[in-house]
Amino acid sequence: MSIKRTLEADLKEALKARETLRVACLRMLKSKILEREVALRSDRGRDYELEDDETLAVLTAYGKQRRDSIESFRQAGRDDLADKEEAELAIVNAYLPRQLSGEEIERIVQETIEESGATSPRDMGKVMKLVMPRLKGAADGKRVNEIVRSSLQPADRS
């Protein structure tokens, strides 16, 4: 079953169980997916539905928004709103692939650097272009960017 169909089935279950937060979050996800489908329909046909990888991209973007909101709310001292965002993020993460650990990301980044022949921070764009498709949905782009940046820094400046 596709991610979209799974999400719709879970929405029906949440409605029956009267899980208000889960219902609200799943409805928002469904809305974001539909919004993306409508945007693509002019190019791909009137009945176009997103493929699973495109749906993952929508869910990943929504998850990133939640993480950014959590950070902003924590900085503003609004722990109540941050907690709500964390609960929504947990729901979104249930539909995303398992997130890789820092060590797993570092290993993949190092392999990609070796394969690409990158040697300096100037090669960062080349490395990011190669590594992001390999990590599709399994790692936050900001985190990957930080790891690539630190991996391409010269080891010793003395």
Residue pairs with C-beta under 8 A, 6 or more apart in sequence:
1 9
2 52
2 55
3 52
3 55
3 56
3 59
3 95
4 30
4 33
4 49
4 50
4 52
4 55
6 95
7 26
7 29
7 30
7 33
7 95
8 30
10 22
10 26
11 23
11 26
11 27
11 30
14 22
14 23
14 26
15 23
21 84
21 87
21 88
21 91
22 91
25 88
25 91
25 92
26 91
28 62
29 58
29 59
29 62
29 92
29 95
32 58
32 59
32 61
32 62
33 50
33 55
33 58
36 50
36 54
36 58
37 48
37 49
37 50
40 48
40 50
41 47
41 48
50 58
53 136
56 96
56 97
56 136
56 137
57 137
59 92
59 95
59 96
59 137
60 96
60 137
62 92
63 89
63 92
63 93
63 96
64 140
64 141
64 142
66 85
66 86
66 88
66 89
66 92
67 89
67 140
69 81
69 82
69 85
70 82
70 85
70 86
70 89
73 79
73 81
73 82
73 85
74 82
93 99
96 137
96 138
97 136
97 137
97 138
98 138
99 138
99 139
99 140
100 108
100 135
100 138
100 139
102 143
102 147
105 135
105 139
105 143
105 144
105 147
106 147
106 151
108 131
108 134
108 135
109 127
109 131
109 144
109 147
109 148
109 151
110 151
112 127
112 130
112 131
112 134
113 127
113 148
113 151
113 152
115 130
116 123
116 126
116 127
116 130
118 124
118 126
118 127
118 152
119 152
120 152
120 154
121 149
121 152
121 153
123 152
124 148
124 149
124 152
127 148
127 152
128 144
128 145
128 148
131 144
131 148
132 141
132 144
135 144
